[in-house]
Amino acid sequence: VQLVESGGGSVQSGGSLTLSCAPSEFTLDSYAVGWFRQAPGSEREGLSCIDQDDERIFYADSVKGRFTISRDDAKKTVYLQMNSLKPEDPALYYCAIDDSPGVCRTQTTGLWSDLYDNWGQGTQVTVSS
């Protein structure tokens, strides 16, 4: 199982980026997908999750109202639209998946990195002030 994140880059404060998460050899139909980030010297932070049926979506308070998670119709890619980026947002951003139906059932479980089995390599986001 290989996940590939893309879309990272460098933007000015207040700018936007859209991250993509796509598996290399399968579709995401039966997987909950989470987005996480980790800055140097910091713990991994859960940002958002979307469940298998696209019925439950949760966000961390730090990104609520600025970030939007979505899944495309063919369920081959999950996106994280990031708007109003702030100087505190720079980090390595990861997507992760798990096929357990309970992973993205609450905000607490959905943003808990230990519950996800498969991770991508990450894509770097930099924000300049």
Secondary structure, DSSP 8 states (H G I E B T S, - for coil): --EEEE--EEEETT--EEEEEEESSS-STT-EEEEEEE-TTS--EEEEEE-TTS--EEE-TTTTTTEEEEE-TTSS-EEEEE-S--TT--EEEEEEEE--TTTTSSHHHHT-GGG--EE---EEEEEE-
